[in-house]
């Protein structure tokens, strides 16, 4: 049992015996004592004061005396209002440090028998991966590692959006103006080439729409508008989607292509297969650069039919209803949501239809307990509806569904727009951060004596740490701005700053002569900077638990930064290799190893590698 849990249990039992009331252990917040106060662990007792209607002084002293007498780990306590600060014994800290260094699984919990599936990335095959995808991918990968560390069996999946009107737009543009170009002929990465035709379609459509706006038909529509206060530019901006569906020749051709695909037209399927294979090859190359992989790939082209069949079954069971035009809907107005279209009047599927089929297929494949969708917060309503539909269909896993929503990523220059081709390509971004790391390494010159390939590998690790940490240090729910140059700052809250602490420890280890580890517990005078490090290393498993409970890797990132910062202060305050005696040297070298061990584990949970040199 972790000391946090042990303290909570002791308090709950003592309060029950003394006051005859059972307190929820979750009301008791136990955390490291702030450095301006004396102590190691602080119990916040305000919630208990409110529950028992006792004064903070009475309760605090009762709990403090009880813990001091019943727990050998607690040496003393002090009370400041509703904060009970506990000082732990020197023998406790030495015992903890020794056990922690001997435990190869420190930071991990035992298997809990639960299986969780995490869906992330899930790109469309009409464009390459971009900065927004990178945040999705890094969040999903990190959450997978964090849940595994917390004892879950994790299945990493992505559903590839390989069908639908957006894909048909790219296919149609290539068919109209591709002139037989392929990745091999053009020397272009496959997903980039297909993305160029998606942007081309939007340009052709924009030109067609501008020209149509000058036709008598468009002029008549504008003058017959219901709201006369809307000016011409605003009217045609709002009318754009309606134009695509009702008037556009390009829109009609794209929709006809989608219908042909669903009907199994051979030429359409051949073109679709060819262009999708280009994209898959490109995606895989990007995933390798990011250091991620998947246990299973799902394709919407394989799940849309199951979703459509399930919707029709739901219609038969009166869970859904059909309108006069033949479209199928679900009414969720009783849940403060509106009606939702599930099948179009022409029988074609929507994303919601496909997601129903995908969820059902995945449960049949893995019998998972929980399913986490890592998708941008723009889709909040979509997943709220999806989860309610799956619950309406009595799916056994519907209570274990969670949407890990995250904010969009902007650049210092502003918002990205896929249709206009102004997104930041993932491959270009990876190259940029590695380039920044290489430039910094050349300026510092610390690794110039190493072989060129080793220098390149170090720069890759530092660049990727910069990218990953900069994104993962932000709470997923927050929108963020990514600045490649700021991400590699060795003095800021960055991945390279944390790597530098680890490298510093490795350097000390290489220089250290063998210390007599049997005397490290004879070290008498633990300094403040040492006690802070001990405390931070001690709370690490609790941080890992919290990160999973809140689906938030930023807890790990913030912890690693704080630990690295404390280590740099410890390094500057105290001598390690020239310590005042052998006991101090042995203790500090052990502390060094403990910090390195936790930093390496924590950064691994973020998908970040730790170099031996920088």
C-alpha positions as CSV (number, residue, x, y, z in Angstrom):
1,X,0.0,0.0,0.0
2,X,1.3,3.5,-0.9
3,X,2.0,5.7,2.1
4,X,-0.7,8.1,0.8
5,X,-3.3,5.4,1.0
6,X,-1.9,4.2,4.3
7,X,-2.3,7.6,5.9
8,X,-5.8,8.0,4.5
9,X,-6.8,4.5,5.9
10,X,-5.4,5.3,9.3
11,X,-7.2,8.6,9.5
12,X,-10.6,7.1,8.4
13,X,-10.3,4.3,10.9
14,X,-9.4,6.6,13.7
15,X,-12.2,9.1,13.0
16,X,-14.7,6.3,12.8
17,X,-13.6,5.0,16.2
18,X,-13.5,8.4,17.8
19,X,-16.6,10.1,16.3
20,X,-18.7,7.2,15.0
21,X,-18.8,8.5,11.5
22,X,-17.3,7.0,8.3
23,X,-15.4,9.5,6.2
24,X,-14.9,9.0,2.4
25,X,-11.1,8.6,2.0
26,X,-11.2,10.7,-1.2
27,X,-12.0,13.7,1.0
28,X,-8.5,13.4,2.5
29,X,-6.0,15.1,0.2
30,X,-2.4,14.1,1.0
31,X,0.4,15.9,-0.8
32,X,4.0,16.9,-0.3
33,X,4.5,19.7,2.1
34,X,5.3,23.1,0.5
35,X,8.9,24.0,0.9
36,X,8.1,27.1,3.1
37,X,6.7,24.9,5.8
38,X,8.3,22.2,8.0
39,X,7.4,18.7,7.1
40,X,7.3,16.1,4.3
41,X,3.6,15.2,3.8
42,X,0.6,17.5,4.3
43,X,-2.9,16.3,5.1
44,X,-5.6,18.9,4.2
45,X,-8.3,18.4,6.8
46,X,-10.7,21.2,5.9
47,X,-13.2,18.7,4.2
48,X,-13.2,16.6,7.3
49,X,-13.7,19.6,9.5
50,X,-16.9,20.4,7.6
51,X,-18.1,16.8,7.7
52,X,-17.6,16.3,11.5
53,X,-18.3,19.9,12.5
54,X,-15.2,20.0,14.6
55,X,-12.6,22.8,14.9
56,X,-9.4,22.4,12.7
57,X,-7.3,22.5,15.9
58,X,-9.2,19.7,17.6
59,X,-9.2,17.5,14.5
60,X,-5.7,18.3,13.5
61,X,-4.2,17.5,16.8
62,X,-6.2,14.3,17.2
63,X,-5.1,13.1,13.8
64,X,-1.5,14.2,14.3
65,X,-1.2,12.4,17.6
66,X,-2.8,9.3,16.2
67,X,-0.5,9.0,13.2
68,X,2.6,9.7,15.3
69,X,1.7,6.9,17.7
70,X,0.4,4.4,15.2
71,X,2.6,4.9,12.1
72,X,6.4,4.2,12.5
73,X,7.0,6.3,9.4
74,X,5.7,9.5,11.1
75,X,8.3,11.3,13.4
76,X,6.4,14.5,14.2
77,X,3.7,16.8,13.1
78,X,2.7,20.5,13.1
79,X,-0.6,22.1,12.5
80,X,-1.2,25.3,10.5
81,X,-4.9,26.0,10.4
82,X,-6.4,23.2,8.3
83,X,-3.1,21.8,7.1
84,X,-1.5,19.0,9.1
85,X,2.2,18.7,8.2
86,X,3.9,15.4,8.9
87,X,7.6,14.8,9.2
88,X,8.8,11.4,8.2
89,X,11.6,9.5,9.9
90,X,15.1,9.4,8.6
91,X,15.0,5.6,8.6
92,X,11.9,5.7,6.5
93,X,13.6,7.8,3.8
94,X,16.7,5.6,3.7
95,X,14.5,2.5,3.5
96,X,12.4,4.0,0.7
97,X,15.4,5.0,-1.3
98,X,17.0,1.6,-1.1
99,X,13.7,-0.2,-2.0
100,X,13.0,2.2,-4.8
101,X,16.4,1.6,-6.4
102,X,16.0,-2.1,-6.2
103,X,12.5,-2.1,-7.7
104,X,12.6,-2.5,-11.5
105,X,8.9,-1.7,-11.7
106,X,8.9,1.6,-9.7
107,X,6.2,3.8,-11.1
108,X,4.2,0.9,-12.4
109,X,1.2,-0.8,-10.8
110,X,0.3,-4.4,-10.9
111,X,-2.1,-5.6,-13.6
112,X,-5.7,-4.8,-12.6
113,X,-7.5,-7.2,-15.1
114,X,-9.1,-4.3,-17.1
115,X,-8.7,-3.8,-20.8
116,X,-8.8,-0.4,-22.3
117,X,-8.8,0.6,-25.9
118,X,-7.4,3.9,-27.0
119,X,-8.2,5.3,-30.4
120,X,-6.0,8.0,-31.7
121,X,-4.7,9.6,-34.9
122,X,-7.5,8.4,-37.0
123,X,-6.7,10.5,-40.1
124,X,-8.5,11.1,-43.3
125,X,-6.9,9.7,-46.4
126,X,-7.4,12.9,-48.4
127,X,-4.5,14.8,-46.8
128,X,-1.2,14.3,-44.9
129,X,-0.8,14.4,-41.2
130,X,-0.3,17.9,-39.8
131,X,0.4,19.7,-36.5
132,X,-3.2,19.0,-35.2
133,X,-2.7,15.3,-35.8
134,X,0.6,15.4,-34.0
135,X,-1.1,16.6,-30.8
136,X,-3.7,13.9,-31.2
137,X,-1.1,11.2,-31.8
138,X,1.2,12.3,-28.9
139,X,-1.8,12.4,-26.5
140,X,-3.0,9.0,-27.5
141,X,0.4,7.4,-27.4
142,X,1.2,8.9,-24.0
143,X,-2.2,7.9,-22.5
144,X,-1.6,4.4,-23.8
145,X,1.7,4.3,-21.9
146,X,0.3,5.9,-18.8
147,X,-2.7,3.4,-18.6
148,X,-0.3,0.5,-19.1
149,X,1.8,1.8,-16.2
150,X,-1.3,1.8,-14.1
151,X,-2.0,-1.9,-14.7
152,X,-4.4,-1.8,-17.7
153,X,-4.1,-4.0,-20.7
154,X,-4.0,-1.4,-23.5
155,X,-5.0,-1.9,-27.1
156,X,-3.9,1.0,-29.4
157,X,-6.0,1.4,-32.4
158,X,-6.8,3.9,-35.1
159,X,-9.7,4.1,-37.4
160,X,-8.7,5.4,-40.8
161,X,-11.3,7.6,-42.5
162,X,-10.8,6.1,-45.9
163,X,-14.2,6.8,-47.4
164,X,-16.6,9.6,-47.8
165,X,-17.1,12.8,-49.7
166,X,-13.7,14.3,-48.7
167,X,-11.8,11.4,-50.1
168,X,-13.9,11.6,-53.3
169,X,-12.9,15.2,-53.7
170,X,-9.2,14.3,-53.8
171,X,-10.0,11.4,-56.2
172,X,-12.0,13.6,-58.5
173,X,-9.3,16.3,-58.7
174,X,-6.7,13.7,-59.5
175,X,-9.0,12.2,-62.2
176,X,-9.6,15.7,-63.7
177,X,-6.0,17.1,-63.6
178,X,-3.7,14.4,-62.3
179,X,-2.4,13.4,-65.7
180,X,-1.3,10.0,-64.3
181,X,1.1,11.4,-61.7
182,X,2.2,9.1,-58.9
183,X,4.5,9.4,-55.9
184,X,7.3,7.6,-57.8
185,X,6.9,9.8,-60.9
186,X,6.8,13.1,-59.0
187,X,9.2,12.1,-56.1
188,X,6.5,13.3,-53.7
189,X,5.6,11.5,-50.5
190,X,2.3,9.7,-51.1
191,X,0.1,11.5,-48.5
192,X,1.5,14.8,-49.6
193,X,0.6,14.1,-53.3
194,X,-3.0,13.2,-52.4
195,X,-3.3,16.2,-50.1
196,X,-2.3,18.5,-53.0
197,X,-5.3,17.2,-55.0
198,X,-7.6,17.8,-52.0
199,X,-6.4,21.5,-52.0
200,X,-6.8,21.6,-55.8
201,X,-10.4,20.5,-55.6
202,X,-11.2,23.3,-53.1
203,X,-9.5,25.8,-55.5
204,X,-11.5,24.5,-58.5
205,X,-14.7,24.6,-56.4
206,X,-14.0,28.1,-55.2
207,X,-13.5,29.3,-58.8
208,X,-16.7,27.5,-59.9
209,X,-18.7,29.1,-57.0
210,X,-17.4,32.6,-57.8
211,X,-18.4,32.2,-61.4
212,X,-21.8,30.9,-60.5
213,X,-22.5,33.9,-58.2
214,X,-22.6,36.1,-61.3
215,X,-25.3,34.0,-63.1
216,X,-28.9,35.2,-63.3
217,X,-29.9,32.2,-61.1
218,X,-27.6,33.2,-58.3
219,X,-28.7,36.9,-58.5
220,X,-32.3,35.9,-58.3
221,X,-31.7,33.7,-55.3
222,X,-29.9,36.6,-53.5
223,X,-32.7,39.0,-54.2
224,X,-35.3,36.5,-53.0
225,X,-33.5,35.9,-49.7
226,X,-35.7,35.9,-46.5
227,X,-33.4,38.1,-44.4
228,X,-32.9,41.3,-46.4
229,X,-30.4,42.6,-43.8
230,X,-27.7,40.0,-45.0
231,X,-25.4,41.6,-47.6
232,X,-24.2,39.8,-50.7
233,X,-20.9,38.5,-49.4
234,X,-22.4,37.1,-46.2
235,X,-25.3,35.5,-48.1
236,X,-23.0,33.6,-50.4
237,X,-20.7,32.6,-47.6
238,X,-23.7,31.0,-45.8
239,X,-25.0,29.5,-49.0
240,X,-21.8,27.7,-49.9
241,X,-22.7,24.3,-48.6
242,X,-26.2,24.4,-50.1
243,X,-24.6,25.3,-53.4
244,X,-22.3,22.3,-53.2
245,X,-25.2,20.0,-52.6
246,X,-27.7,21.4,-55.0
247,X,-26.0,23.4,-57.8
248,X,-22.3,22.6,-58.1
249,X,-21.2,20.4,-61.0
250,X,-18.1,19.4,-59.0
251,X,-20.2,18.6,-56.0
252,X,-22.5,16.5,-58.1
253,X,-19.6,14.6,-59.6
254,X,-18.0,14.0,-56.1
255,X,-21.3,12.7,-54.7
256,X,-21.8,10.5,-57.8
257,X,-18.3,9.1,-57.2
258,X,-19.3,8.3,-53.5
259,X,-22.4,6.5,-54.7
260,X,-20.4,4.5,-57.2
261,X,-18.0,3.5,-54.5
262,X,-20.8,2.3,-52.2
263,X,-22.2,0.3,-55.2
264,X,-18.8,-1.3,-55.8
265,X,-18.0,0.3,-59.2
266,X,-14.7,-1.4,-60.3
267,X,-13.0,1.7,-61.8
268,X,-13.9,3.8,-58.8
269,X,-12.6,1.2,-56.4
270,X,-9.4,0.8,-58.3
271,X,-8.7,4.6,-58.2
272,X,-9.6,4.6,-54.5
273,X,-7.3,1.7,-53.6
274,X,-4.4,3.2,-55.6
275,X,-4.6,6.6,-53.9
276,X,-5.2,5.2,-50.5
277,X,-2.1,3.0,-50.7
278,X,-0.1,6.1,-51.5
279,X,-1.4,7.7,-48.3
280,X,-0.9,4.7,-46.1
281,X,2.8,4.5,-47.1
282,X,3.2,8.2,-46.2
283,X,1.4,7.8,-42.9
284,X,3.6,4.9,-41.9
285,X,6.8,6.9,-42.6
286,X,5.5,9.7,-40.3
287,X,4.5,7.3,-37.5
288,X,8.1,5.9,-37.6
289,X,9.5,9.4,-37.1
290,X,7.2,10.0,-34.2
291,X,8.0,6.6,-32.7
292,X,4.4,5.4,-32.5
293,X,2.7,2.2,-33.6
294,X,-0.8,0.6,-33.4
295,X,-2.0,-2.8,-32.4
296,X,-4.8,-2.8,-34.8
297,X,-6.0,-0.6,-37.8
298,X,-9.7,-0.2,-38.5
299,X,-10.9,1.2,-41.8
300,X,-14.3,2.9,-42.2
301,X,-14.6,1.2,-45.5
302,X,-15.0,-2.0,-43.5
303,X,-17.2,-0.7,-40.8
304,X,-19.7,1.6,-42.5
305,X,-21.8,-1.3,-43.7
306,X,-22.1,-2.8,-40.2
307,X,-23.1,0.6,-38.9
308,X,-25.7,1.0,-41.7
309,X,-27.1,-2.4,-40.9
310,X,-27.4,-1.7,-37.2
311,X,-29.2,1.6,-37.9
312,X,-31.7,-0.3,-40.0
313,X,-32.2,-2.8,-37.2
314,X,-32.7,0.1,-34.8
315,X,-35.3,1.5,-37.2
316,X,-37.1,-1.8,-37.2
317,X,-37.0,-1.9,-33.4
318,X,-38.5,1.7,-33.3
319,X,-35.4,3.1,-31.7
320,X,-34.9,5.3,-34.8
321,X,-37.4,6.8,-37.2
322,X,-37.7,7.4,-40.9
323,X,-38.7,10.7,-42.6
324,X,-40.7,11.0,-45.8
325,X,-37.6,11.4,-47.9
326,X,-36.4,8.0,-46.7
327,X,-33.7,9.4,-44.4
328,X,-33.2,7.8,-40.9
329,X,-33.0,9.8,-37.7
330,X,-32.7,9.4,-33.9
331,X,-34.5,11.7,-31.6
332,X,-32.4,12.7,-28.5
333,X,-34.4,15.8,-27.6
334,X,-35.4,14.2,-24.3
335,X,-31.7,14.4,-23.4
336,X,-31.4,18.1,-24.3
337,X,-29.9,17.1,-27.7
338,X,-31.6,17.5,-31.0
339,X,-32.6,15.0,-33.8
340,X,-29.6,13.4,-35.5
341,X,-29.4,12.2,-39.1
342,X,-28.1,8.6,-39.3
343,X,-28.7,7.7,-43.0
344,X,-29.2,10.1,-45.8
345,X,-32.2,9.9,-48.1
346,X,-30.1,8.2,-50.8
347,X,-29.1,5.5,-48.3
348,X,-25.5,6.7,-47.9
349,X,-23.8,6.6,-44.5
350,X,-22.5,9.5,-42.3
351,X,-19.5,9.6,-39.9
352,X,-21.9,8.8,-37.0
353,X,-23.1,5.7,-38.9
354,X,-19.6,4.5,-39.4
355,X,-18.6,5.2,-35.8
356,X,-21.5,3.0,-34.6
357,X,-20.3,0.1,-36.7
358,X,-16.7,0.7,-35.7
359,X,-17.5,0.6,-31.9
360,X,-19.5,-2.6,-32.3
361,X,-16.7,-4.3,-34.3
362,X,-14.0,-3.4,-31.9
363,X,-15.9,-4.7,-28.9
364,X,-16.5,-8.0,-30.7
365,X,-12.8,-8.2,-31.4
366,X,-11.4,-7.3,-28.0
367,X,-14.2,-7.4,-25.3
368,X,-12.8,-4.2,-23.9
369,X,-13.9,-2.6,-20.6
370,X,-13.3,1.0,-21.6
371,X,-12.9,2.8,-24.9
372,X,-11.1,6.2,-25.1
373,X,-11.5,8.3,-28.2
374,X,-8.8,10.9,-28.6
375,X,-10.5,13.5,-30.9
376,X,-10.4,17.3,-31.0
377,X,-13.0,19.2,-29.0
378,X,-14.7,20.3,-32.2
379,X,-16.3,16.9,-32.1
380,X,-17.7,17.1,-28.5
381,X,-21.3,17.0,-29.6
382,X,-20.7,14.2,-32.1
383,X,-19.3,11.9,-29.3
384,X,-22.0,12.9,-26.9
385,X,-24.6,11.8,-29.5
386,X,-22.6,8.6,-30.4
387,X,-22.4,7.5,-26.8
388,X,-26.1,8.0,-26.3
389,X,-26.9,6.0,-29.4
390,X,-24.7,3.1,-28.3
391,X,-26.5,3.2,-24.9
392,X,-29.8,3.3,-26.7
393,X,-28.8,0.2,-28.6
394,X,-27.9,-1.5,-25.3
395,X,-24.2,-2.0,-26.2
396,X,-22.5,-3.7,-23.1
397,X,-19.5,-1.3,-23.2
398,X,-21.6,1.9,-23.4
399,X,-20.8,3.0,-19.8
400,X,-17.1,2.7,-20.4
401,X,-16.9,5.2,-23.3
402,X,-14.8,8.4,-22.9
403,X,-14.0,11.3,-25.3
404,X,-10.6,12.7,-24.5
405,X,-11.2,16.1,-26.1
406,X,-8.3,18.4,-26.8
407,X,-8.0,22.0,-28.0
408,X,-6.7,22.9,-31.4
409,X,-3.1,23.8,-32.1
410,X,-2.2,27.2,-33.6
411,X,1.0,28.7,-34.7
412,X,2.3,32.2,-33.8
413,X,1.1,33.2,-37.3
414,X,-2.5,32.0,-36.6
415,X,-4.9,29.3,-37.3
416,X,-4.3,26.5,-39.8
417,X,-6.7,25.7,-42.6
418,X,-6.6,22.3,-44.4
419,X,-8.7,23.3,-47.4
420,X,-6.6,26.3,-48.1
421,X,-3.3,24.3,-47.8
422,X,-2.1,26.4,-44.9
423,X,-1.5,23.6,-42.4
424,X,1.9,22.8,-40.9
425,X,2.8,19.4,-42.3
426,X,3.9,16.9,-39.6
427,X,7.0,15.8,-41.6
428,X,8.1,19.4,-42.0
429,X,7.6,20.1,-38.3
430,X,9.6,17.1,-37.3
431,X,12.4,18.3,-39.6
432,X,12.2,21.8,-38.2
433,X,12.6,20.8,-34.5
434,X,15.5,18.4,-35.3
435,X,17.0,21.3,-37.3
436,X,16.6,23.6,-34.3
437,X,18.3,21.0,-32.1
438,X,21.1,20.5,-34.6
439,X,21.7,24.3,-34.8
440,X,21.8,24.5,-31.0
441,X,24.2,21.6,-30.7
442,X,26.5,23.2,-33.3
443,X,26.5,26.5,-31.4
444,X,27.3,24.8,-28.0
445,X,29.9,22.3,-29.5
446,X,29.5,19.8,-26.6
447,X,29.1,16.8,-28.9
448,X,31.3,17.9,-31.8
449,X,33.9,15.2,-30.9
450,X,31.4,12.4,-31.3
451,X,31.0,10.4,-34.6
452,X,28.7,12.2,-37.0
453,X,26.0,9.4,-36.8
454,X,25.9,9.7,-33.0
455,X,25.6,13.4,-33.3
456,X,22.7,13.1,-35.6
457,X,21.0,10.6,-33.3
458,X,21.4,12.9,-30.3
459,X,20.0,15.8,-32.3
460,X,17.0,13.7,-33.3
461,X,16.3,12.7,-29.7
462,X,16.6,16.3,-28.5
463,X,14.4,17.6,-31.3
464,X,11.7,15.0,-30.8
465,X,11.8,15.7,-27.0
466,X,11.3,19.4,-27.8
467,X,8.3,18.7,-30.0
468,X,6.6,16.1,-27.7
469,X,7.1,17.9,-24.4
470,X,6.0,21.3,-25.7
471,X,2.7,19.8,-26.8
472,X,2.2,17.4,-23.9
473,X,3.0,19.9,-21.1
474,X,-0.3,21.7,-21.9
475,X,-3.6,20.4,-20.4
476,X,-5.4,18.6,-23.3
477,X,-8.5,20.8,-22.9
478,X,-6.6,24.0,-23.6
479,X,-6.0,25.5,-27.0
480,X,-2.3,26.0,-27.6
481,X,0.3,27.8,-29.7
482,X,3.3,25.8,-30.9
483,X,6.6,27.7,-31.3
484,X,9.4,25.4,-32.7
485,X,12.3,27.7,-31.7
486,X,11.0,28.1,-28.1
487,X,10.5,24.3,-27.7
488,X,14.3,23.6,-27.7
489,X,15.2,26.2,-25.1
490,X,17.6,24.5,-22.6
491,X,16.6,27.0,-19.9
492,X,12.8,26.9,-20.2
493,X,10.1,24.4,-19.4
494,X,11.1,22.2,-22.2
495,X,12.0,18.6,-23.0
496,X,15.7,19.4,-23.6
497,X,15.9,21.0,-20.2
498,X,14.8,17.8,-18.6
499,X,17.1,15.7,-20.8
500,X,19.9,17.9,-19.7
501,X,19.3,17.0,-16.0
502,X,19.4,13.3,-17.0
503,X,22.6,13.8,-19.0
504,X,24.2,15.6,-16.1
505,X,23.4,12.6,-13.9
506,X,24.9,10.2,-16.4
507,X,28.0,12.3,-16.6
508,X,28.5,12.1,-12.8
509,X,27.9,8.4,-12.9
510,X,30.7,8.0,-15.5
511,X,33.1,10.0,-13.4
512,X,32.3,8.5,-10.0
513,X,34.5,5.9,-8.4
514,X,32.7,3.0,-6.7
515,X,31.3,4.3,-3.5
516,X,30.6,2.2,-0.4
517,X,26.8,1.9,-0.7
518,X,26.6,0.2,2.7
519,X,27.3,3.5,4.4
520,X,24.7,5.7,2.6
521,X,22.2,5.2,5.5
522,X,24.8,6.6,7.9
523,X,24.4,10.1,6.3
524,X,23.2,12.2,9.2
525,X,22.3,15.7,8.0
526,X,19.9,15.5,5.0
527,X,19.9,18.9,3.3
528,X,16.8,20.8,2.1
529,X,17.5,20.2,-1.6
530,X,18.0,16.5,-0.9
531,X,14.8,16.3,1.1
532,X,12.9,18.0,-1.8
533,X,14.3,15.4,-4.3
534,X,13.5,12.5,-2.0
535,X,9.9,13.8,-1.6
536,X,9.5,14.3,-5.3
537,X,10.8,10.8,-6.2
538,X,8.5,9.4,-3.5
539,X,5.3,10.9,-4.9
540,X,6.0,9.8,-8.5
541,X,3.6,6.7,-8.5
542,X,0.8,9.0,-7.3
543,X,1.5,11.4,-10.2
544,X,1.2,8.4,-12.6
545,X,-2.1,7.4,-11.0
546,X,-3.4,10.9,-11.3
547,X,-2.4,11.2,-14.9
548,X,-4.5,8.2,-15.8
549,X,-7.4,9.2,-13.6
550,X,-7.7,12.5,-15.3
551,X,-6.6,11.4,-18.8
552,X,-3.9,14.1,-18.7
553,X,-0.2,13.5,-19.6
554,X,0.5,17.1,-18.6
555,X,0.7,15.9,-15.0
556,X,3.7,13.8,-15.9
557,X,5.3,16.6,-18.0
558,X,4.9,19.1,-15.2
559,X,6.2,16.6,-12.6
560,X,9.3,15.8,-14.7
561,X,10.1,19.5,-15.2
562,X,9.7,20.2,-11.4
563,X,12.0,17.2,-10.7
564,X,14.6,18.3,-13.2
565,X,14.5,21.9,-11.8
566,X,15.0,20.6,-8.3
567,X,17.8,18.4,-9.4
568,X,19.6,21.3,-11.1
569,X,19.3,23.2,-7.8
570,X,20.6,20.3,-5.8
571,X,23.6,19.9,-8.2
572,X,24.5,23.6,-7.8
573,X,24.0,23.6,-4.0
574,X,25.9,20.5,-3.0
575,X,29.0,18.6,-4.0
576,X,28.5,15.1,-5.1
577,X,31.8,13.5,-6.1
578,X,33.7,15.6,-3.6
579,X,31.2,15.3,-0.8
580,X,32.3,15.9,2.8
581,X,32.5,12.2,3.6
582,X,31.8,8.7,2.2
583,X,28.3,8.5,3.6
584,X,27.3,11.8,2.0
585,X,28.8,10.8,-1.3
586,X,27.1,7.4,-1.3
587,X,23.7,9.0,-0.4
588,X,24.0,11.6,-3.1
589,X,25.0,9.1,-5.7
590,X,22.0,6.9,-4.7
591,X,19.8,10.0,-5.0
592,X,21.3,10.7,-8.4
593,X,20.3,7.2,-9.6
594,X,16.8,7.6,-8.2
595,X,16.2,10.9,-10.0
596,X,17.6,9.5,-13.2
597,X,15.4,6.4,-12.9
598,X,12.2,8.4,-12.4
599,X,13.1,11.0,-15.1
600,X,13.7,8.2,-17.6
601,X,10.4,6.4,-16.7
602,X,8.4,9.6,-16.7
603,X,9.7,10.9,-20.0
604,X,9.1,7.5,-21.5
605,X,5.4,7.8,-20.5
606,X,5.5,10.9,-22.8
607,X,7.1,9.0,-25.6
608,X,10.5,10.8,-25.1
609,X,13.9,9.1,-25.2
610,X,16.7,10.2,-22.9
611,X,20.2,10.6,-24.4
612,X,23.4,9.8,-22.5
613,X,25.1,13.0,-23.9
614,X,23.9,16.3,-25.2
